[in-house]
Amino acid sequence: MTHNDGSKLPSADAFLRILEDYGAADCRYDFCADVKRLLFVPGAPNTHRSVLNLLPSRHDWQIEDLLCFDHHEFVELASFALRGRRPSPAEYRTFDTEDRVWRKLDFILALDAENRRERRGPKVKGIEWEARLWRLADRLRRPGLLLLRRLILKIFRERVRRLSVRLGAALSLRRLTFECLHRLNEVQSRSARRARKVVIANLYPVWPVTHGGQRRVFFLARELSKHFDVEIVVPHRLGSNSSLSFGPGFQEIRIATETGFNRLADAVDDTVKMASDAAYAMYWQECRAYQHVLAERLRDADIAISTHAYSIGALIDALGDRSIPIVYDAHNVEVRLKQPLLERHPALLEAVRTIERTAVERADLIVSCSEDDRDGLVAEYGVDRARIELVENGVDALGVPRLAPDQLDRVRADLGIGSRLVAIFGGSYHYPNFEAVARILRAAEHLPHIVFLLVGTVCWHDMTKAAKPDNVVCLGEIDESTKWAAYLIADVALNPIDSGSGSNIKLFEYAAAGLPVMTTRFGARGAGSPLREHLILVETGDIETSLRNLAAMEREELRRLGARARVAARATADWSSIGRRYADHVASLLRTETREEVRPPMVSSDA
């Protein structure tokens, strides 16, 4: 790779504005990735490619589409793709006509291998339509098709309402068909019986999803919502009471905290930076409105989940005399994560230990995100290892945007990067990330021909505001589309982490973006063997040498390394596959509690 040492980079603000423009135009993060998974169906192997090619690259997906199982624009575009043509501008404007249901029907029936040669469209009427859909449902036994089953149920309801005007047998048909679908799907319709409900207590809002903790809570909850009604209930220090619906059976409820709590939490934060989570664990009783709402939402819940240890006290208090299974989703071994931060505050560190011990002892199921954390919880608290299930961190791999090589070259030219190697690091405002940034800044002083991009709230640290090498650009906290644009223009991702707990979600995002990932062995914890095989493992003292070697490589070779990492990330680290295992663990608690009475919505193995 040739070097361009003399070119001057634009200012951080100008750099960011250019990235934001490209991010908004070409790197729109696709929140409809779950809907697109409907297309990965046996019998229609090429359908998804034609449909994805039809989707407008600049379409402004809204959050309501995140779990919208029959997003009408997507389904109708799919029907045009199956007919082998693009919709005209006039047809784009007619998506809300009364023929919409038939376009949805075209889409579903086209996914059925046996019916692909049959005639499709509005002329397929009456009983023939239901019979074909019934046969399709009978073949939908694979666990990955749960979303398609639910889409079928929704369209059935719409279609039956229309049929009731014309067919005297509509009611009996509805009864017969719904009974069949319920039996085949092994799930209970919300219209027939209340769905099982999961309440998640978290100590901060999860939307908008920016940092790693939010990602784990949000995406695991999203996967649970495919099997349960899910409510995330959070205290909110910076806003008013509100609720946000992400889709059917999936919402976040935010309750504003009182002035008394805010004052106490501020006092802790003034004494010890980055200890707001411990402050909440100490003073949650002061969040009286939140406790009232949490108790109300738990009244008809079947399972309660505490994400992080810090919510466990509030959760136990809100449950009162109710006895339902409790899940502790351990993002870290908290006492080890807080050790460097609280070493001068032993009383606060001991409070964290007590909180975490309570979470471990009271939980019916403990979930950790790495083997190291599972070992750590066993060592710190003597917990039975069999009580801890491994649910790794991941990435929403199917939603990751892509840029063609010629587009990347244009962006890099506009940014003044040219052919220089671009290395990127993203991190939140946590101690292990501070150490990593310090290492990167030291390396940057000796590597002027390499551009270093820093992303995230780690840029709030004083060392990034002081004098730093000219080849370092601090982008700060940026939106999702701009973040992916930054990842896509980079040549290599850095993860020089050697302390902390949990696992680094950034590592999975780097790989999903198609970047070669240079990481320490500690930073690679939580990565499965297929992905780990494609990581560039280095010691913290070898960062500079390794970057020199990468800078000497041709860009095509770097892209090949990144492509292999991307394939491994999609195959092993996507939230959908991780979430299916998580849902299975959660549902097993209901099987144990009420084996005779309840058949919880489960993700079964392939028949």
C-alpha positions in Angstrom: 0.0 0.0 0.0 1.4 3.4 -1.0 1.7 6.1 1.6 0.8 9.7 1.4 2.5 11.3 4.4 2.2 14.9 3.3 -1.6 15.3 2.8 -3.2 17.2 5.6 -6.4 15.8 7.1 -9.4 18.1 7.5 -10.4 19.2 11.0 -12.3 16.8 13.2 -15.5 18.8 12.6 -15.1 18.8 8.8 -14.1 15.2 8.8 -17.3 14.4 10.8 -19.6 16.4 8.5 -18.3 14.5 5.5 -18.8 11.2 7.2 -22.3 12.2 8.3 -23.3 13.1 4.8 -22.1 9.8 3.4 -23.6 7.9 6.3 -27.1 9.4 5.8 -27.0 8.8 2.1 -25.3 5.4 1.7 -24.8 3.7 5.1 -28.2 3.9 6.5 -28.4 1.3 9.2 -31.1 -1.2 8.3 -33.4 -1.7 11.2 -35.5 -4.0 9.0 -32.9 -6.8 9.0 -35.3 -9.1 10.9 -38.0 -8.6 8.2 -35.5 -9.5 5.5 -34.8 -12.8 7.2 -38.2 -13.9 6.0 -36.6 -14.3 2.6 -34.1 -16.9 3.6 -36.5 -19.7 3.0 -35.8 -23.1 1.4 -37.4 -23.3 -2.1 -36.7 -19.6 -2.9 -32.9 -19.4 -2.7 -32.5 -16.4 -5.1 -35.6 -14.5 -4.0 -33.8 -12.4 -1.3 -31.2 -11.1 -3.8 -33.7 -9.7 -6.2 -35.7 -8.2 -3.3 -32.8 -6.5 -1.7 -31.7 -5.1 -5.0 -35.1 -3.4 -5.3 -35.0 -1.7 -1.9 -34.3 2.0 -2.1 -30.7 2.6 -0.8 -31.8 5.9 0.9 -35.1 4.7 2.4 -35.5 6.2 5.8 -36.4 3.1 7.9 -38.2 4.1 11.1 -37.9 2.3 14.4 -41.4 1.1 14.1 -40.2 -1.1 11.3 -37.7 -2.9 13.5 -40.1 -5.8 14.4 -42.9 -5.0 11.9 -43.5 -8.5 10.5 -45.5 -7.3 7.5 -43.9 -3.9 6.6 -46.1 -3.2 3.6 -43.5 -1.4 1.4 -41.0 -4.2 1.8 -43.6 -7.0 1.1 -45.0 -5.2 -1.9 -41.5 -4.6 -3.3 -40.9 -8.3 -2.8 -44.0 -9.2 -4.9 -42.7 -7.0 -7.8 -39.3 -8.7 -7.5 -40.9 -12.1 -7.8 -42.6 -11.0 -11.0 -39.2 -10.0 -12.3 -39.7 -6.2 -12.7 -39.3 -2.9 -10.9 -42.4 -1.0 -9.9 -43.0 2.2 -11.8 -43.1 5.5 -9.9 -46.9 5.4 -10.2 -47.0 1.9 -8.7 -44.8 3.1 -5.8 -47.6 5.5 -4.9 -50.3 2.8 -4.9 -49.0 0.6 -2.2 -52.0 1.4 0.1 -54.7 0.3 -2.3 -57.1 -2.4 -1.4 -55.1 -4.9 -3.5 -52.4 -4.8 -0.9 -53.4 -8.0 0.7 -53.0 -9.8 -2.6 -49.5 -8.5 -3.0 -48.7 -9.9 0.5 -50.3 -13.2 -0.6 -48.1 -13.2 -3.7 -45.0 -12.8 -1.6 -45.8 -15.6 0.9 -47.0 -18.1 -1.7 -43.9 -17.5 -3.9 -41.8 -18.7 -1.0 -43.4 -22.1 -1.2 -41.4 -24.4 -3.5 -44.5 -26.5 -4.4 -46.5 -23.5 -5.5 -43.9 -21.5 -7.3 -45.2 -22.7 -10.7 -48.8 -22.0 -9.9 -50.5 -18.8 -11.0 -50.4 -16.1 -8.4 -52.3 -12.8 -8.0 -55.8 -11.5 -7.3 -57.4 -14.2 -9.4 -56.5 -16.8 -6.8 -59.7 -16.7 -4.7 -61.5 -18.3 -1.8 -60.9 -21.7 -0.5 -58.0 -22.4 -2.9 -56.1 -19.5 -1.3 -56.6 -20.9 2.2 -55.7 -24.4 1.2 -52.4 -23.3 -0.3 -51.5 -21.2 2.7 -52.4 -24.1 4.9 -50.1 -26.4 3.0 -47.3 -23.8 3.3 -47.8 -23.5 7.0 -47.6 -27.3 7.3 -44.0 -27.1 5.9 -42.9 -24.3 8.1 -41.3 -26.3 10.8 -37.8 -24.8 10.8 -37.0 -22.6 13.8 -35.8 -19.7 11.6 -39.2 -19.3 10.1 -41.0 -18.2 13.2 -41.4 -14.7 11.8 -42.9 -16.0 8.6 -45.4 -18.0 10.6 -46.4 -14.8 12.5 -46.7 -12.9 9.2 -49.0 -15.6 7.9 -51.2 -15.3 11.0 -51.5 -11.6 10.6 -52.4 -11.8 6.9 -54.9 -14.6 7.7 -56.8 -12.3 10.0 -56.9 -9.6 7.3 -58.0 -12.0 4.6 -60.6 -13.7 6.8 -62.2 -10.3 7.5 -62.6 -9.8 3.7 -63.8 -13.3 3.1 -66.6 -13.0 5.7 -68.5 -10.7 3.4 -68.5 -13.2 0.5 -68.2 -16.7 2.0 -70.7 -18.2 4.4 -68.1 -20.7 5.5 -65.6 -18.0 6.6 -66.1 -18.5 10.3 -65.7 -22.3 10.2 -62.7 -21.8 7.9 -61.2 -19.4 10.4 -61.6 -21.8 13.3 -60.2 -24.7 11.4 -57.2 -22.8 9.9 -56.2 -21.1 13.1 -56.4 -24.4 15.1 -54.1 -26.0 12.4 -51.6 -23.1 12.5 -51.4 -23.1 16.3 -50.8 -26.8 16.4 -48.1 -26.6 13.6 -46.3 -23.6 15.0 -46.2 -24.7 18.6 -47.0 -21.2 19.7 -50.2 -19.7 21.1 -51.9 -16.9 19.3 -52.2 -13.7 21.3 -55.9 -13.6 20.2 -56.6 -17.0 21.7 -54.5 -16.8 24.9 -52.3 -14.3 26.6 -48.7 -14.5 25.6 -46.1 -15.1 28.3 -44.7 -11.8 29.6 -41.1 -10.9 30.4 -40.2 -7.8 32.3 -36.7 -6.5 32.1 -35.4 -4.1 34.7 -32.5 -2.0 33.4 -30.8 1.0 34.9 -30.8 3.2 31.8 -32.8 3.6 28.5 -31.7 1.3 25.7 -32.9 3.5 22.8 -31.2 5.0 20.9 -28.8 2.1 20.8 -25.3 3.4 21.0 -22.9 1.7 23.5 -22.3 -2.0 24.1 -24.5 -2.4 27.1 -27.5 -1.0 25.3 -26.8 -3.3 22.4 -26.8 -6.4 24.4 -30.0 -5.4 26.3 -31.8 -4.3 23.2 -31.0 -7.1 20.8 -31.5 -9.9 23.3 -34.8 -8.3 24.2 -35.7 -8.1 20.5 -35.1 -11.8 20.1 -37.1 -12.6 23.2 -40.0 -10.5 21.8 -40.4 -13.1 19.0 -41.5 -15.6 21.7 -42.8 -13.4 24.6 -44.3 -10.0 25.3 -41.3 -8.0 26.5 -41.3 -4.8 28.5 -38.1 -3.0 29.4 -38.7 -0.7 32.4 -36.0 1.9 33.2 -35.4 4.9 35.4 -34.7 8.0 33.3 -32.6 10.8 34.8 -32.7 13.1 31.7 -36.3 13.0 30.6 -39.9 12.6 31.5 -42.2 9.6 31.7 -42.7 8.0 28.3 -43.0 4.7 26.5 -41.6 3.6 23.2 -42.9 0.7 21.2 -40.5 -1.1 19.0 -43.0 -3.5 17.5 -45.7 -6.0 18.5 -45.1 -7.1 22.1 -41.9 -5.1 22.6 -41.7 -1.8 24.4 -39.6 0.3 26.7 -41.2 2.2 29.6 -39.2 5.2 31.0 -39.9 6.7 34.4 -38.4 10.0 35.4 -36.3 9.9 38.6 -37.0 12.2 41.5 -34.9 15.2 42.5 -33.7 13.5 45.7 -32.3 10.6 43.8 -30.6 12.8 41.2 -28.9 14.8 44.0 -27.6 11.7 45.7 -26.4 10.2 42.4 -24.7 13.4 41.5 -22.9 13.4 44.8 -21.5 9.9 44.1 -20.5 10.9 40.6 -18.7 14.0 41.9 -16.6 11.8 44.2 -16.0 8.8 41.8 -16.4 9.2 38.1 -18.2 6.5 36.1 -20.0 5.2 39.2 -23.6 6.1 38.3 -24.5 2.4 38.2 -23.3 1.8 41.7 -25.1 5.0 42.8 -28.4 3.6 41.5 -27.8 0.3 43.3 -27.3 2.2 46.5 -30.2 4.7 46.3 -32.8 3.0 44.1 -35.4 3.3 46.9 -35.4 7.1 46.2 -36.9 6.3 42.7 -40.4 5.9 44.1 -42.3 6.5 40.9 -40.2 4.0 39.1 -40.7 1.4 41.8 -44.4 1.8 41.6 -44.5 1.3 37.8 -42.0 -1.6 38.0 -44.3 -3.3 40.5 -47.3 -2.7 38.3 -45.6 -4.2 35.2 -44.4 -7.2 37.2 -47.9 -8.0 38.5 -48.8 -10.2 35.5 -45.2 -11.1 34.4 -44.1 -14.7 34.1 -40.3 -14.0 34.2 -38.3 -11.1 35.5 -34.8 -10.2 34.2 -32.2 -8.0 35.9 -29.7 -6.7 33.3 -26.5 -5.9 35.3 -26.4 -6.6 39.0 -27.4 -3.0 39.9 -31.1 -3.5 39.2 -31.6 -6.6 41.4 -32.5 -4.7 44.6 -35.3 -2.7 42.8 -36.5 -5.9 41.1 -36.8 -7.9 44.3 -38.6 -5.1 46.1 -41.0 -4.6 43.2 -41.8 -8.3 43.1 -42.9 -8.3 46.7 -44.6 -11.7 47.6 -44.7 -12.8 44.0 -42.6 -15.9 43.2 -41.6 -16.0 39.5 -38.3 -17.0 37.9 -35.5 -14.4 37.9 -32.8 -14.2 35.3 -29.6 -12.3 36.0 -27.9 -11.2 32.7 -24.4 -10.5 33.9 -22.7 -8.2 31.4 -19.5 -8.3 33.5 -18.0 -9.6 36.7 -18.8 -6.2 38.2 -16.5 -6.3 41.2 -13.5 -7.0 38.9 -14.5 -4.3 36.4 -14.9 -1.7 39.2 -11.7 -2.7 41.0 -9.3 -0.2 39.3 -11.9 2.6 39.5 -12.8 2.1 43.2 -9.5 1.0 44.7 -9.5 4.2 46.7 -13.1 3.8 47.8 -13.2 0.4 49.5 -16.7 0.9 51.0 -18.2 1.5 47.5 -16.3 -1.5 46.1 -17.7 -3.7 48.9 -21.2 -2.4 48.1 -20.7 -3.5 44.5 -19.6 -6.9 45.7 -22.7 -7.2 48.0 -25.0 -6.2 45.1 -23.5 -8.7 42.7 -23.6 -11.5 45.3 -27.3 -10.8 45.8 -27.9 -11.0 42.1 -26.1 -14.3 41.8 -27.8 -15.9 44.8 -31.3 -14.8 44.0 -31.3 -15.6 40.3 -32.9 -18.9 39.0 -30.7 -18.5 35.9 -27.5 -16.6 35.4 -26.3 -15.6 32.0 -22.7 -14.6 31.2 -21.2 -13.4 27.9 -17.9 -15.1 28.1 -16.2 -18.2 29.6 -13.9 -15.9 31.5 -16.8 -14.2 33.2 -18.4 -17.6 34.0 -15.2 -18.6 35.7 -15.0 -15.3 37.5 -18.5 -15.5 39.0 -17.7 -19.0 40.2 -14.4 -17.9 41.7 -15.8 -14.7 43.4 -19.1 -16.1 44.8 -18.8 -19.9 44.8 -21.8 -20.2 42.5 -22.6 -23.6 41.0 -21.2 -23.5 37.4 -24.2 -25.4 36.1 -26.4 -22.4 37.0 -24.6 -20.2 34.6 -25.4 -20.3 30.9 -23.2 -18.8 28.2 -24.9 -16.3 25.9 -22.2 -14.4 24.0 -22.3 -10.9 22.7 -22.9 -10.4 19.0 -23.8 -8.1 16.2 -26.9 -7.4 14.0 -24.9 -8.7 11.1 -27.7 -8.7 8.4 -28.3 -5.0 9.0 -24.7 -3.9 8.4 -24.5 -1.6 5.4 -22.0 -2.1 2.6 -20.2 0.3 0.2 -18.8 -0.6 -3.2 -15.1 -0.1 -3.7 -15.6 2.9 -6.0 -17.8 4.5 -3.4 -15.2 3.9 -0.7 -12.5 5.5 -2.9 -14.7 8.6 -3.3 -15.3 9.0 0.4 -11.6 8.6 1.2 -10.7 11.1 -1.4 -13.2 13.7 0.0 -11.7 13.1 3.5 -8.1 13.6 2.3 -7.1 10.1 3.3 -6.0 8.9 -0.2 -4.1 5.6 0.0 -3.0 5.9 3.6 -3.9 3.1 6.0 -6.8 4.0 8.2 -7.1 2.3 11.7 -10.2 2.7 13.8 -11.0 2.2 17.5 -14.4 2.6 19.1 -15.1 2.7 22.8 -17.3 4.1 25.6 -16.2 6.1 28.6 -14.7 3.2 30.6 -11.3 2.6 32.1 -10.1 -0.3 29.8 -10.9 1.9 26.8 -8.8 4.8 28.3 -5.8 2.4 28.5 -6.4 1.3 24.9 -6.5 4.9 23.6 -3.3 5.8 25.5 -1.6 2.9 23.6 -3.0 4.1 20.3 -1.9 7.7 20.8 1.7 6.5 21.6 1.8 4.4 18.5 0.4 7.2 16.3 3.3 9.4 17.2 5.7 7.0 15.4 3.3 6.2 12.5 2.5 9.5 10.8 1.6 7.8 7.5 -1.3 6.0 9.2 -4.6 7.7 10.0 -6.2 6.8 13.4 -10.0 7.3 14.0 -11.4 7.3 17.5 -15.1 6.8 17.9 -17.4 6.9 21.0 -17.6 8.6 24.4 -14.0 7.5 25.1 -13.2 10.8 23.2 -14.6 12.7 26.2 -11.4 11.8 28.2 -9.0 14.6 28.7 -6.1 12.9 27.0 -8.0 13.1 23.6 -8.5 16.8 24.1 -4.9 17.6 24.8 -2.2 17.9 22.2 -2.2 14.8 20.1 -0.6 13.7 16.8 -2.0 15.3 13.6 -2.9 11.9 12.2 -5.4 11.2 15.0 -9.1 12.2 14.5 -11.5 12.1 17.4 -15.1 11.7 16.1 -16.7 11.4 19.5 -20.2 10.0 20.0 -21.9 9.7 16.6 -25.1 8.2 15.2 -25.4 4.7 13.9 -25.2 5.5 10.2 -22.1 7.7 10.6 -20.5 5.0 12.8 -20.9 2.4 10.0 -19.6 4.9 7.5 -16.5 5.3 9.6 -16.0 1.6 9.9 -16.4 1.1 6.2 -13.7 3.6 5.2 -11.2 2.1 7.6 -8.7 -0.6 6.6 -8.2 -2.2 10.0 -9.9 -2.1 13.4 -8.0 -2.0 16.7 -8.9 -3.6 20.0 -5.8 -3.2 22.2 -7.7 -4.1 25.4 -6.0 -6.0 28.3 -8.4 -5.3 31.2 -12.0 -5.2 32.1 -14.8 -7.8 32.0 -17.5 -9.1 29.8 -16.6 -9.1 26.1 -16.0 -6.4 23.5 -19.1 -5.9 21.3 -17.0 -3.6 19.1 -14.9 -6.7 18.0 -18.0 -8.3 16.5 -19.1 -5.1 14.8 -15.6 -4.6 13.3 -15.7 -8.1 11.8 -19.3 -7.7 10.5 -18.2 -4.5 8.7 -15.5 -6.5 6.9 -12.5 -5.2 8.7 -9.4 -7.1 9.7 -9.3 -7.0 13.5 -6.1 -6.5 15.3 -6.7 -7.4 19.0 -5.0 -8.6 22.1 -5.8 -12.1 23.3 -7.7 -10.6 26.2 -9.7 -8.4 23.8 -10.7 -11.5 21.9 -12.4 -13.1 24.9 -16.0 -14.1 24.0 -15.2 -14.6 20.3 -16.0 -18.1 19.1 -13.4 -20.3 17.4 -14.6 -19.6 13.8 -14.2 -15.9 14.2 -11.2 -16.1 16.5 -9.3 -17.9 13.7 -9.6 -14.7 11.5 -8.4 -12.2 14.1 -4.9 -10.7 14.2 -3.7 -11.5 17.7 -1.0 -9.2 19.1 0.6 -8.2 22.4 0.0 -4.6 23.6 3.7 -3.9 23.0 3.6 -5.0 19.4 0.9 -2.7 18.1 3.3 -0.3 16.3 5.2 -3.2 14.6 2.0 -4.9 13.5 0.5 -1.7 12.1 3.7 -1.2 10.0 3.3 -4.7 8.6 -0.4 -4.1 7.7 0.5 -0.7 6.1 2.9 -2.6 3.8 0.2 -4.9 2.6 -1.9 -4.3 -0.6 -5.4 -3.1 0.1 -6.9 -6.1 -1.7 -5.2 -8.4 0.7 -6.6 -6.4 3.7 -10.0 -6.7 2.1 -9.7 -10.4 1.8 -8.8 -10.7 5.4 -11.8 -8.6 6.4 -14.1 -10.6 4.2 -13.2 -13.8 5.9 -13.8 -12.1 9.3 -17.2 -10.9 8.0 -18.3 -14.4 6.9 -17.3 -15.8 10.3 -19.2 -13.0 12.2 -22.4 -13.6 10.2 -22.2 -17.3 10.7 -21.5 -17.4 14.4 -22.1 -14.0 16.0 -25.5 -12.7 14.7 -27.9 -11.7 17.5 -30.7 -13.8 15.9 -28.9 -17.1 16.5 -27.5 -16.0 19.9 -31.0 -14.8 20.8 -32.6 -18.1 19.9 -30.4 -19.8 22.5 -31.2 -17.1 25.0 -34.9 -17.5 24.5 -34.5 -21.3 24.9 -32.8 -20.8 28.3 -35.5 -18.3 29.4 -38.3 -20.5 28.3 -36.8 -23.5 30.1 -37.6 -21.8 33.4 -41.3 -21.8 32.6 -41.1 -25.5 31.6 -39.5 -26.3 35.0 -42.1 -24.2 36.9 -45.2 -25.3 35.2 -44.4 -28.4 33.2 -47.9 -29.8 33.1 -49.8 -26.5 32.5 -47.7 -24.4 30.1 -46.1 -25.0 26.8 -44.0 -21.8 26.5 -43.1 -20.4 23.1 -39.9 -22.1 22.2 -37.4 -22.3 19.4 -37.4 -26.0 18.6 -34.7 -27.8 16.8 -35.0 -28.7 13.1 -37.3 -31.6 12.4 
